[in-house]
Amino acid sequence: MRLIWIILFISTALRAQNFELHIEAKTVVPGKKIYLEYINETGKIVKIDSASPSVQRKVTFKGLVKDQGAFYLVNFFDTPKPQKVLVILEGGESIDIVADGINDEDGKSAFTLKGDYPNVKFMLELMAISKEMEAKVRKWNQEIQVDPKQEKRIQAEFTQAQAASTAKIKALIPQMGSHLVALWATNFLPAEKEMASLLEIADRLGKARPTHPQVQQFVHNLERLQDVNEGAMAPEINLATPEGPSLALSSLRGKYVLIDFWASWCGPCRRENPNVVKTYANYKDKGFEIYGVSLDQNREAWLKAIETDKLVWKHVSDLQYWSSAGAQAYQVNSIPQTFLLDPAGRIIAKGLRGAALDQYLAQLFETK
């Protein structure tokens, strides 16, 4: 009898760790597969399964979750710019995903997730908050292009809306408990302003999941984040330029340097670039330089974005996506992100963008 109970216990435990993903692509790429990818604690993406769509354009992935919970990507057809859908799995899930399958000309695509699980519920709520903010930013950018005199008003509205968006996200986080979606939610909180919230999440997850590799990495990264606080000496970055040779950040000492983390695939970054171009033109002859660190994976896309957006300052990249050595050194988990350095290489401001950056530099160079 005891042996039967042991077998039943093992069987129940395995079922609790199982997951099923039922996937439908509205559009398929002939001869191409849909892939399931695992994101490890360093951000590296590893393909772990694949399947060809049925005549109904459907595939199903089943398995045991890694690490008692992990982050996965459904990669549609592994094209040069594939649609990818993030899924957070902790075991026991059966989730339905319906996606466009390909991106449109602007690199956009849509998908739906269905499943009565905390990670799905809170992911969708976070994405809704983010999309609402992105829609407002697009509208404001259009307004500024039509009437630049509205910039001051729009900047005030943006600051107010950003604060409201952050407040909504912070209100959700306690409800997430120790589910891994709380870890994902940290991507929506600017570290320079919300360190207390990040430390609270690290404490809660660290106690609930002390051996989880993603949690351990997050706690470690928060500790390292103290090294890039305002007042700290900027960690070195030395990566390849578009021309080939590497360029060390320290070689720009003697100027005020803006480290600009961005990527060609980052919509908010590309929308911000016109503002950065304008700012650079205003201050480049006064002792100001920009050191752009791209989180691209595709060299051609990186170079094309530089040319298209007319980004005439210094650029570097190791083409390692979120595993970029630069992003790791500065604990960058969302972009665009900026760090402003003084001529000695000390961090004097973080997260400056748009009018806020221009105003900061105006005051800075007025007092010199």
BALOBA-1460 file (C-alpha; in Angstrom, 3 decimals):
// residues 368
<rec num="1" residu="m" x="0.000" y="0.000" z="0.000"/>
<rec num="2" residu="r" x="2.812" y="2.398" z="0.834"/>
<rec num="3" residu="l" x="4.429" y="1.792" z="-2.576"/>
<rec num="4" residu="i" x="1.152" y="2.678" z="-4.298"/>
<rec num="5" residu="w" x="0.969" y="5.959" z="-2.374"/>
<rec num="6" residu="i" x="4.555" y="6.784" z="-3.329"/>
<rec num="7" residu="i" x="3.789" y="6.114" z="-6.991"/>
<rec num="8" residu="l" x="0.637" y="8.235" z="-6.798"/>
<rec num="9" residu="f" x="2.587" y="11.052" z="-5.131"/>
<rec num="10" residu="i" x="5.278" y="11.014" z="-7.821"/>
<rec num="11" residu="s" x="2.650" y="10.927" z="-10.568"/>
<rec num="12" residu="t" x="0.778" y="13.875" z="-9.044"/>
<rec num="13" residu="a" x="4.004" y="15.872" z="-8.638"/>
<rec num="14" residu="l" x="4.931" y="15.310" z="-12.283"/>
<rec num="15" residu="r" x="1.485" y="16.372" z="-13.454"/>
<rec num="16" residu="a" x="1.822" y="19.562" z="-11.412"/>
<rec num="17" residu="q" x="5.009" y="20.410" z="-13.313"/>
<rec num="18" residu="n" x="3.562" y="19.656" z="-16.756"/>
<rec num="19" residu="f" x="2.513" y="22.359" z="-19.172"/>
<rec num="20" residu="e" x="0.625" y="22.448" z="-22.455"/>
<rec num="21" residu="l" x="0.696" y="25.259" z="-25.007"/>
<rec num="22" residu="h" x="-1.977" y="25.147" z="-27.697"/>
<rec num="23" residu="i" x="-0.868" y="27.494" z="-30.454"/>
<rec num="24" residu="e" x="-2.590" y="28.781" z="-33.563"/>
<rec num="25" residu="a" x="-0.989" y="30.999" z="-36.207"/>
<rec num="26" residu="k" x="-3.337" y="33.100" z="-38.317"/>
<rec num="27" residu="t" x="-0.668" y="33.161" z="-41.020"/>
<rec num="28" residu="v" x="1.987" y="30.506" z="-41.651"/>
<rec num="29" residu="v" x="5.284" y="30.558" z="-43.512"/>
<rec num="30" residu="p" x="5.368" y="27.508" z="-45.837"/>
<rec num="31" residu="g" x="8.015" y="24.982" z="-44.885"/>
<rec num="32" residu="k" x="8.837" y="26.746" z="-41.602"/>
<rec num="33" residu="k" x="8.322" y="25.534" z="-38.049"/>
<rec num="34" residu="i" x="7.129" y="27.135" z="-34.842"/>
<rec num="35" residu="y" x="9.708" y="26.925" z="-32.048"/>
<rec num="36" residu="l" x="9.537" y="26.868" z="-28.279"/>
<rec num="37" residu="e" x="12.469" y="28.694" z="-26.681"/>
<rec num="38" residu="y" x="13.707" y="28.867" z="-23.091"/>
<rec num="39" residu="i" x="15.255" y="32.026" z="-21.626"/>
<rec num="40" residu="n" x="17.917" y="31.224" z="-19.043"/>
<rec num="41" residu="e" x="19.009" y="33.385" z="-16.124"/>
<rec num="42" residu="t" x="21.579" y="35.265" z="-18.231"/>
<rec num="43" residu="g" x="19.003" y="36.117" z="-20.898"/>
<rec num="44" residu="k" x="20.317" y="33.572" z="-23.395"/>
<rec num="45" residu="i" x="17.607" y="32.094" z="-25.618"/>
<rec num="46" residu="v" x="17.752" y="28.338" z="-26.297"/>
<rec num="47" residu="k" x="15.483" y="26.437" z="-28.686"/>
<rec num="48" residu="i" x="14.065" y="23.394" z="-26.891"/>
<rec num="49" residu="d" x="11.262" y="22.159" z="-29.175"/>
<rec num="50" residu="s" x="9.735" y="22.713" z="-32.611"/>
<rec num="51" residu="a" x="6.759" y="21.612" z="-34.664"/>
<rec num="52" residu="s" x="5.276" y="22.182" z="-38.097"/>
<rec num="53" residu="p" x="1.754" y="23.651" z="-38.108"/>
<rec num="54" residu="s" x="-1.129" y="21.370" z="-38.965"/>
<rec num="55" residu="v" x="-3.511" y="22.156" z="-41.820"/>
<rec num="56" residu="q" x="-5.492" y="24.107" z="-39.193"/>
<rec num="57" residu="r" x="-2.295" y="26.169" z="-38.573"/>
<rec num="58" residu="k" x="-1.959" y="24.735" z="-35.081"/>
<rec num="59" residu="v" x="0.792" y="23.166" z="-32.947"/>
<rec num="60" residu="t" x="0.942" y="21.906" z="-29.375"/>
<rec num="61" residu="f" x="3.940" y="21.902" z="-27.075"/>
<rec num="62" residu="k" x="4.003" y="19.761" z="-23.935"/>
<rec num="63" residu="g" x="6.668" y="19.158" z="-21.317"/>
<rec num="64" residu="l" x="7.956" y="19.722" z="-17.820"/>
<rec num="65" residu="v" x="8.744" y="23.266" z="-16.756"/>
<rec num="66" residu="k" x="12.363" y="24.083" z="-16.082"/>
<rec num="67" residu="d" x="13.618" y="25.431" z="-12.768"/>
<rec num="68" residu="q" x="10.182" y="25.081" z="-11.080"/>
<rec num="69" residu="g" x="9.107" y="27.962" z="-13.273"/>
<rec num="70" residu="a" x="10.697" y="29.717" z="-16.223"/>
<rec num="71" residu="f" x="10.308" y="32.210" z="-19.063"/>
<rec num="72" residu="y" x="9.622" y="30.851" z="-22.545"/>
<rec num="73" residu="l" x="9.179" y="32.311" z="-26.022"/>
<rec num="74" residu="v" x="7.002" y="30.962" z="-28.805"/>
<rec num="75" residu="n" x="8.999" y="31.814" z="-31.925"/>
<rec num="76" residu="f" x="6.841" y="31.875" z="-35.049"/>
<rec num="77" residu="f" x="8.794" y="30.471" z="-37.994"/>
<rec num="78" residu="d" x="12.214" y="31.832" z="-36.926"/>
<rec num="79" residu="t" x="12.276" y="34.423" z="-39.713"/>
<rec num="80" residu="p" x="14.855" y="37.268" z="-39.610"/>
<rec num="81" residu="k" x="12.365" y="39.296" z="-37.548"/>
<rec num="82" residu="p" x="9.990" y="36.685" z="-36.129"/>
<rec num="83" residu="q" x="6.921" y="37.304" z="-34.054"/>
<rec num="84" residu="k" x="7.686" y="36.070" z="-30.543"/>
<rec num="85" residu="v" x="5.247" y="35.612" z="-27.673"/>
<rec num="86" residu="l" x="6.457" y="35.462" z="-24.086"/>
<rec num="87" residu="v" x="4.942" y="32.836" z="-21.779"/>
<rec num="88" residu="i" x="5.717" y="32.407" z="-18.082"/>
<rec num="89" residu="l" x="5.224" y="28.806" z="-16.930"/>
<rec num="90" residu="e" x="5.348" y="27.373" z="-13.428"/>
<rec num="91" residu="g" x="3.696" y="23.994" z="-14.003"/>
<rec num="92" residu="g" x="0.130" y="22.820" z="-14.421"/>
<rec num="93" residu="e" x="-0.760" y="25.309" z="-17.151"/>
<rec num="94" residu="s" x="-2.793" y="24.700" z="-20.284"/>
<rec num="95" residu="i" x="-2.589" y="27.930" z="-22.281"/>
<rec num="96" residu="d" x="-4.107" y="28.885" z="-25.620"/>
<rec num="97" residu="i" x="-2.153" y="31.259" z="-27.869"/>
<rec num="98" residu="v" x="-3.524" y="32.748" z="-31.072"/>
<rec num="99" residu="a" x="-1.046" y="34.957" z="-32.942"/>
<rec num="100" residu="d" x="-0.699" y="36.684" z="-36.293"/>
<rec num="101" residu="g" x="2.361" y="34.515" z="-36.974"/>
<rec num="102" residu="i" x="4.203" y="37.232" z="-38.905"/>
<rec num="103" residu="n" x="4.924" y="40.929" z="-38.422"/>
<rec num="104" residu="d" x="3.534" y="43.645" z="-40.656"/>
<rec num="105" residu="e" x="5.686" y="46.157" z="-42.549"/>
<rec num="106" residu="d" x="6.185" y="48.185" z="-39.360"/>
<rec num="107" residu="g" x="7.328" y="45.133" z="-37.426"/>
<rec num="108" residu="k" x="4.077" y="44.935" z="-35.466"/>
<rec num="109" residu="s" x="1.937" y="41.905" z="-34.708"/>
<rec num="110" residu="a" x="-0.820" y="40.875" z="-32.335"/>
<rec num="111" residu="f" x="-1.618" y="37.858" z="-30.197"/>
<rec num="112" residu="t" x="-3.977" y="36.639" z="-27.495"/>
<rec num="113" residu="l" x="-3.234" y="34.520" z="-24.428"/>
<rec num="114" residu="k" x="-5.965" y="32.541" z="-22.687"/>
<rec num="115" residu="g" x="-5.528" y="30.671" z="-19.433"/>
<rec num="116" residu="d" x="-6.814" y="31.203" z="-15.903"/>
<rec num="117" residu="y" x="-3.399" y="31.449" z="-14.255"/>
<rec num="118" residu="p" x="-1.821" y="34.306" z="-12.269"/>
<rec num="119" residu="n" x="1.135" y="34.694" z="-14.628"/>
<rec num="120" residu="v" x="-1.176" y="35.054" z="-17.640"/>
<rec num="121" residu="k" x="-3.619" y="37.358" z="-15.848"/>
<rec num="122" residu="f" x="-0.994" y="39.793" z="-14.622"/>
<rec num="123" residu="m" x="1.021" y="39.689" z="-17.854"/>
<rec num="124" residu="l" x="-2.039" y="40.831" z="-19.778"/>
<rec num="125" residu="e" x="-2.754" y="43.603" z="-17.270"/>
<rec num="126" residu="l" x="0.839" y="44.856" z="-17.456"/>
<rec num="127" residu="m" x="0.796" y="44.823" z="-21.250"/>
<rec num="128" residu="a" x="-2.484" y="46.748" z="-21.288"/>
<rec num="129" residu="i" x="-0.992" y="49.468" z="-19.082"/>
<rec num="130" residu="s" x="2.104" y="49.617" z="-21.293"/>
<rec num="131" residu="k" x="0.089" y="49.799" z="-24.536"/>
<rec num="132" residu="e" x="-2.054" y="52.594" z="-23.128"/>
<rec num="133" residu="m" x="1.072" y="54.608" z="-22.378"/>
<rec num="134" residu="e" x="2.590" y="53.870" z="-25.795"/>
<rec num="135" residu="a" x="-0.581" y="55.112" z="-27.512"/>
<rec num="136" residu="k" x="-0.350" y="58.381" z="-25.609"/>
<rec num="137" residu="v" x="3.320" y="58.795" z="-26.535"/>
<rec num="138" residu="r" x="2.544" y="58.248" z="-30.231"/>
<rec num="139" residu="k" x="-0.180" y="60.895" z="-30.052"/>
<rec num="140" residu="w" x="2.132" y="63.384" z="-28.301"/>
<rec num="141" residu="n" x="4.910" y="62.802" z="-30.833"/>
<rec num="142" residu="q" x="2.477" y="63.555" z="-33.651"/>
<rec num="143" residu="e" x="1.350" y="66.733" z="-31.877"/>
<rec num="144" residu="i" x="4.917" y="67.964" z="-31.451"/>
<rec num="145" residu="q" x="5.648" y="67.398" z="-35.135"/>
<rec num="146" residu="v" x="2.642" y="69.539" z="-36.052"/>
<rec num="147" residu="d" x="3.252" y="72.227" z="-33.412"/>
<rec num="148" residu="p" x="6.654" y="72.181" z="-31.625"/>
<rec num="149" residu="k" x="5.434" y="74.955" z="-29.303"/>
<rec num="150" residu="q" x="3.323" y="72.340" z="-27.487"/>
<rec num="151" residu="e" x="6.438" y="70.511" z="-26.241"/>
<rec num="152" residu="k" x="6.380" y="72.013" z="-22.742"/>
<rec num="153" residu="r" x="2.720" y="71.114" z="-22.211"/>
<rec num="154" residu="i" x="3.232" y="67.632" z="-23.617"/>
<rec num="155" residu="q" x="6.267" y="67.026" z="-21.412"/>
<rec num="156" residu="a" x="4.177" y="67.879" z="-18.346"/>
<rec num="157" residu="e" x="1.386" y="65.559" z="-19.509"/>
<rec num="158" residu="f" x="3.913" y="62.811" z="-20.209"/>
<rec num="159" residu="t" x="5.429" y="63.091" z="-16.725"/>
<rec num="160" residu="q" x="1.974" y="62.932" z="-15.146"/>
<rec num="161" residu="a" x="0.891" y="59.972" z="-17.284"/>
<rec num="162" residu="q" x="4.135" y="58.100" z="-16.607"/>
<rec num="163" residu="a" x="3.658" y="58.524" z="-12.862"/>
<rec num="164" residu="a" x="0.070" y="57.252" z="-13.121"/>
<rec num="165" residu="s" x="1.193" y="54.253" z="-15.186"/>
<rec num="166" residu="t" x="3.904" y="53.377" z="-12.661"/>
<rec num="167" residu="a" x="1.391" y="53.673" z="-9.817"/>
<rec num="168" residu="k" x="-0.934" y="51.166" z="-11.541"/>
<rec num="169" residu="i" x="1.914" y="48.700" z="-11.958"/>
<rec num="170" residu="k" x="3.064" y="49.074" z="-8.355"/>
<rec num="171" residu="a" x="-0.502" y="48.453" z="-7.169"/>
<rec num="172" residu="l" x="-0.568" y="45.120" z="-9.022"/>
<rec num="173" residu="i" x="2.760" y="43.792" z="-7.761"/>
<rec num="174" residu="p" x="1.683" y="42.831" z="-4.204"/>
<rec num="175" residu="q" x="-1.138" y="40.756" z="-5.746"/>
<rec num="176" residu="m" x="1.415" y="38.765" z="-7.734"/>
<rec num="177" residu="g" x="2.887" y="37.181" z="-4.620"/>
<rec num="178" residu="s" x="5.861" y="34.988" z="-5.467"/>
<rec num="179" residu="h" x="4.750" y="34.195" z="-9.020"/>
<rec num="180" residu="l" x="7.436" y="34.821" z="-11.634"/>
<rec num="181" residu="v" x="5.341" y="37.496" z="-13.318"/>
<rec num="182" residu="a" x="6.466" y="39.744" z="-10.432"/>
<rec num="183" residu="l" x="9.993" y="39.334" z="-11.759"/>
<rec num="184" residu="w" x="8.836" y="40.325" z="-15.256"/>
<rec num="185" residu="a" x="6.989" y="43.335" z="-13.815"/>
<rec num="186" residu="t" x="10.313" y="44.822" z="-12.728"/>
<rec num="187" residu="n" x="10.958" y="45.625" z="-16.416"/>
<rec num="188" residu="f" x="8.230" y="48.272" z="-16.162"/>
<rec num="189" residu="l" x="9.746" y="50.017" z="-13.128"/>
<rec num="190" residu="p" x="12.579" y="52.520" z="-13.709"/>
<rec num="191" residu="a" x="15.342" y="51.544" z="-11.292"/>
<rec num="192" residu="e" x="16.481" y="55.130" z="-10.817"/>
<rec num="193" residu="k" x="13.108" y="56.021" z="-9.280"/>
<rec num="194" residu="e" x="11.698" y="52.745" z="-7.969"/>
<rec num="195" residu="m" x="14.594" y="51.081" z="-6.184"/>
<rec num="196" residu="a" x="12.520" y="50.584" z="-3.021"/>
<rec num="197" residu="s" x="9.894" y="48.618" z="-4.972"/>
<rec num="198" residu="l" x="12.554" y="46.527" z="-6.697"/>
<rec num="199" residu="l" x="14.205" y="45.690" z="-3.383"/>
<rec num="200" residu="e" x="10.821" y="44.671" z="-1.969"/>
<rec num="201" residu="i" x="10.240" y="42.292" z="-4.902"/>
<rec num="202" residu="a" x="13.753" y="40.872" z="-4.525"/>
<rec num="203" residu="d" x="13.185" y="40.249" z="-0.821"/>
<rec num="204" residu="r" x="9.842" y="38.508" z="-1.385"/>
<rec num="205" residu="l" x="11.007" y="36.318" z="-4.263"/>
<rec num="206" residu="g" x="14.351" y="35.624" z="-2.591"/>
<rec num="207" residu="k" x="12.576" y="34.183" z="0.445"/>
<rec num="208" residu="a" x="9.978" y="32.240" z="-1.552"/>
<rec num="209" residu="r" x="12.359" y="30.954" z="-4.263"/>
<rec num="210" residu="p" x="15.883" y="31.093" z="-2.811"/>
<rec num="211" residu="t" x="17.347" y="28.558" z="-5.282"/>
<rec num="212" residu="h" x="15.586" y="29.729" z="-8.443"/>
<rec num="213" residu="p" x="18.263" y="30.783" z="-10.993"/>
<rec num="214" residu="q" x="16.270" y="33.720" z="-12.385"/>
<rec num="215" residu="v" x="15.535" y="35.030" z="-8.889"/>
<rec num="216" residu="q" x="19.137" y="34.590" z="-7.802"/>
<rec num="217" residu="q" x="20.292" y="36.518" z="-10.871"/>
<rec num="218" residu="f" x="17.796" y="39.306" z="-10.189"/>
<rec num="219" residu="v" x="18.918" y="39.669" z="-6.572"/>
<rec num="220" residu="h" x="22.555" y="39.684" z="-7.691"/>
<rec num="221" residu="n" x="21.825" y="42.275" z="-10.383"/>
<rec num="222" residu="l" x="20.134" y="44.553" z="-7.861"/>
<rec num="223" residu="e" x="23.228" y="44.387" z="-5.704"/>
<rec num="224" residu="r" x="25.360" y="45.301" z="-8.725"/>
<rec num="225" residu="l" x="22.928" y="48.077" z="-9.608"/>
<rec num="226" residu="q" x="24.295" y="50.019" z="-6.669"/>
<rec num="227" residu="d" x="27.499" y="50.349" z="-8.716"/>
<rec num="228" residu="v" x="25.676" y="52.446" z="-11.325"/>
<rec num="229" residu="n" x="23.865" y="54.819" z="-8.996"/>
<rec num="230" residu="e" x="24.337" y="58.542" z="-9.379"/>
<rec num="231" residu="g" x="27.710" y="59.505" z="-7.949"/>
<rec num="232" residu="a" x="29.387" y="56.221" z="-8.854"/>
<rec num="233" residu="m" x="32.195" y="55.935" z="-11.390"/>
<rec num="234" residu="a" x="30.818" y="54.602" z="-14.657"/>
<rec num="235" residu="p" x="31.777" y="50.967" z="-15.375"/>
<rec num="236" residu="e" x="33.894" y="50.533" z="-18.477"/>
<rec num="237" residu="i" x="32.356" y="49.475" z="-21.783"/>
<rec num="238" residu="n" x="34.608" y="48.513" z="-24.680"/>
<rec num="239" residu="l" x="32.712" y="47.142" z="-27.682"/>
<rec num="240" residu="a" x="32.984" y="47.082" z="-31.466"/>
<rec num="241" residu="t" x="32.004" y="50.073" z="-33.567"/>
<rec num="242" residu="p" x="30.171" y="49.833" z="-36.921"/>
<rec num="243" residu="e" x="33.555" y="50.309" z="-38.582"/>
<rec num="244" residu="g" x="35.010" y="47.300" z="-36.722"/>
<rec num="245" residu="p" x="37.539" y="48.504" z="-34.106"/>
<rec num="246" residu="s" x="36.350" y="48.698" z="-30.507"/>
<rec num="247" residu="l" x="35.757" y="52.004" z="-28.729"/>
<rec num="248" residu="a" x="36.206" y="52.278" z="-24.961"/>
<rec num="249" residu="l" x="33.835" y="54.492" z="-23.040"/>
<rec num="250" residu="s" x="36.786" y="55.768" z="-20.997"/>
<rec num="251" residu="s" x="38.367" y="57.172" z="-24.188"/>
<rec num="252" residu="l" x="35.725" y="59.916" z="-24.115"/>
<rec num="253" residu="r" x="36.837" y="61.294" z="-20.742"/>
<rec num="254" residu="g" x="37.009" y="65.074" z="-20.711"/>
<rec num="255" residu="k" x="33.487" y="65.448" z="-22.143"/>
<rec num="256" residu="y" x="29.992" y="65.076" z="-20.764"/>
<rec num="257" residu="v" x="28.920" y="61.726" z="-22.188"/>
<rec num="258" residu="l" x="25.422" y="60.320" z="-22.555"/>
<rec num="259" residu="i" x="25.409" y="56.508" z="-22.649"/>
<rec num="260" residu="d" x="22.320" y="55.705" z="-24.715"/>
<rec num="261" residu="f" x="21.107" y="52.087" z="-24.574"/>
<rec num="262" residu="w" x="18.813" y="51.396" z="-27.534"/>
<rec num="263" residu="a" x="18.118" y="48.967" z="-30.416"/>
<rec num="264" residu="s" x="16.761" y="49.087" z="-33.938"/>
<rec num="265" residu="w" x="13.828" y="46.864" z="-32.890"/>
<rec num="266" residu="c" x="12.863" y="49.107" z="-29.937"/>
<rec num="267" residu="g" x="9.870" y="51.256" z="-30.951"/>
<rec num="268" residu="p" x="10.176" y="53.752" z="-28.064"/>
<rec num="269" residu="c" x="13.900" y="54.118" z="-28.835"/>
<rec num="270" residu="r" x="13.273" y="54.908" z="-32.494"/>
<rec num="271" residu="r" x="10.551" y="57.400" z="-31.575"/>
<rec num="272" residu="e" x="12.948" y="59.056" z="-29.128"/>
<rec num="273" residu="n" x="15.793" y="59.301" z="-31.650"/>
<rec num="274" residu="p" x="14.632" y="62.552" z="-33.302"/>
<rec num="275" residu="n" x="14.772" y="64.242" z="-29.894"/>
<rec num="276" residu="v" x="18.278" y="62.895" z="-29.297"/>
<rec num="277" residu="v" x="19.411" y="64.090" z="-32.737"/>
<rec num="278" residu="k" x="18.182" y="67.588" z="-31.916"/>
<rec num="279" residu="t" x="19.864" y="67.584" z="-28.502"/>
<rec num="280" residu="y" x="23.157" y="66.348" z="-29.920"/>
<rec num="281" residu="a" x="23.176" y="69.095" z="-32.557"/>
<rec num="282" residu="n" x="22.653" y="71.707" z="-29.841"/>
<rec num="283" residu="y" x="25.476" y="70.588" z="-27.531"/>
<rec num="284" residu="k" x="28.045" y="68.566" z="-29.484"/>
<rec num="285" residu="d" x="30.290" y="71.603" z="-29.884"/>
<rec num="286" residu="k" x="30.105" y="72.463" z="-26.180"/>
<rec num="287" residu="g" x="31.780" y="69.351" z="-24.809"/>
<rec num="288" residu="f" x="28.932" y="66.832" z="-25.142"/>
<rec num="289" residu="e" x="29.158" y="63.357" z="-26.698"/>
<rec num="290" residu="i" x="26.837" y="60.376" z="-27.054"/>
<rec num="291" residu="y" x="27.983" y="56.761" z="-26.716"/>
<rec num="292" residu="g" x="25.218" y="54.636" z="-28.209"/>
<rec num="293" residu="v" x="25.115" y="51.021" z="-27.021"/>
<rec num="294" residu="s" x="22.857" y="48.883" z="-29.210"/>
<rec num="295" residu="l" x="21.153" y="45.736" z="-27.951"/>
<rec num="296" residu="d" x="20.666" y="44.507" z="-31.499"/>
<rec num="297" residu="q" x="21.332" y="40.974" z="-32.681"/>
<rec num="298" residu="n" x="21.307" y="41.729" z="-36.385"/>
<rec num="299" residu="r" x="24.219" y="43.857" z="-37.609"/>
<rec num="300" residu="e" x="22.452" y="44.996" z="-40.780"/>
<rec num="301" residu="a" x="19.372" y="46.151" z="-38.862"/>
<rec num="302" residu="w" x="21.607" y="48.065" z="-36.420"/>
<rec num="303" residu="l" x="23.518" y="49.851" z="-39.195"/>
<rec num="304" residu="k" x="20.361" y="50.630" z="-41.169"/>
<rec num="305" residu="a" x="18.721" y="52.213" z="-38.106"/>
<rec num="306" residu="i" x="21.794" y="54.407" z="-37.531"/>
<rec num="307" residu="e" x="21.629" y="55.593" z="-41.136"/>
<rec num="308" residu="t" x="17.841" y="55.977" z="-41.313"/>
<rec num="309" residu="d" x="17.568" y="57.929" z="-38.037"/>
<rec num="310" residu="k" x="20.704" y="59.996" z="-38.841"/>
<rec num="311" residu="l" x="22.479" y="59.109" z="-35.592"/>
<rec num="312" residu="v" x="25.849" y="60.740" z="-36.161"/>
<rec num="313" residu="w" x="27.461" y="60.111" z="-32.765"/>
<rec num="314" residu="k" x="29.576" y="57.204" z="-31.428"/>
<rec num="315" residu="h" x="28.077" y="53.703" z="-31.655"/>
<rec num="316" residu="v" x="29.070" y="50.299" z="-30.283"/>
<rec num="317" residu="s" x="27.508" y="46.845" z="-29.969"/>
<rec num="318" residu="d" x="28.430" y="43.212" z="-29.400"/>
<rec num="319" residu="l" x="25.124" y="42.116" z="-31.029"/>
<rec num="320" residu="q" x="24.209" y="40.036" z="-27.984"/>
<rec num="321" residu="y" x="20.675" y="41.337" z="-27.374"/>
<rec num="322" residu="w" x="19.895" y="41.487" z="-23.610"/>
<rec num="323" residu="s" x="23.125" y="39.584" z="-22.925"/>
<rec num="324" residu="s" x="25.113" y="42.597" z="-24.176"/>
<rec num="325" residu="a" x="28.179" y="43.161" z="-21.997"/>
<rec num="326" residu="g" x="27.240" y="46.841" z="-21.793"/>
<rec num="327" residu="a" x="23.683" y="46.131" z="-20.663"/>
<rec num="328" residu="q" x="24.948" y="43.623" z="-18.104"/>
<rec num="329" residu="a" x="27.470" y="46.116" z="-16.683"/>
<rec num="330" residu="y" x="24.767" y="48.763" z="-16.243"/>
<rec num="331" residu="q" x="21.958" y="46.357" z="-15.299"/>
<rec num="332" residu="v" x="19.805" y="47.584" z="-18.160"/>
<rec num="333" residu="n" x="16.567" y="45.589" z="-18.379"/>
<rec num="334" residu="s" x="14.489" y="48.021" z="-20.423"/>
<rec num="335" residu="i" x="15.256" y="50.466" z="-23.208"/>
<rec num="336" residu="p" x="15.623" y="53.273" z="-24.005"/>
<rec num="337" residu="q" x="17.850" y="53.909" z="-20.984"/>
<rec num="338" residu="t" x="20.454" y="56.608" z="-20.485"/>
<rec num="339" residu="f" x="23.313" y="57.474" z="-18.134"/>
<rec num="340" residu="l" x="24.929" y="60.917" z="-18.165"/>
<rec num="341" residu="l" x="28.592" y="61.096" z="-17.163"/>
<rec num="342" residu="d" x="30.671" y="64.097" z="-16.154"/>
<rec num="343" residu="p" x="34.123" y="64.688" z="-17.732"/>
<rec num="344" residu="a" x="35.740" y="62.543" z="-15.010"/>
<rec num="345" residu="g" x="33.527" y="59.558" z="-15.884"/>
<rec num="346" residu="r" x="31.209" y="59.802" z="-12.900"/>
<rec num="347" residu="i" x="27.461" y="59.162" z="-13.272"/>
<rec num="348" residu="i" x="25.585" y="62.394" z="-12.614"/>
<rec num="349" residu="a" x="22.094" y="61.525" z="-13.938"/>
<rec num="350" residu="k" x="20.081" y="58.527" z="-15.156"/>
<rec num="351" residu="g" x="17.022" y="58.064" z="-17.314"/>
<rec num="352" residu="l" x="17.095" y="61.498" z="-18.965"/>
<rec num="353" residu="r" x="15.107" y="61.667" z="-22.202"/>
<rec num="354" residu="g" x="13.423" y="64.202" z="-24.452"/>
<rec num="355" residu="a" x="12.841" y="67.639" z="-22.964"/>
<rec num="356" residu="a" x="14.198" y="66.514" z="-19.585"/>
<rec num="357" residu="l" x="17.602" y="65.758" z="-21.140"/>
<rec num="358" residu="d" x="17.646" y="69.014" z="-23.091"/>
<rec num="359" residu="q" x="16.743" y="71.048" z="-20.006"/>
<rec num="360" residu="y" x="19.384" y="69.303" z="-17.906"/>
<rec num="361" residu="l" x="22.106" y="70.001" z="-20.479"/>
<rec num="362" residu="a" x="20.961" y="73.608" z="-20.896"/>
<rec num="363" residu="q" x="21.393" y="74.217" z="-17.170"/>
<rec num="364" residu="l" x="24.635" y="72.274" z="-17.122"/>
<rec num="365" residu="f" x="26.330" y="74.273" z="-19.854"/>
<rec num="366" residu="e" x="24.927" y="77.589" z="-18.642"/>
<rec num="367" residu="t" x="26.717" y="77.103" z="-15.316"/>
<rec num="368" residu="k" x="30.062" y="76.137" z="-16.848"/>
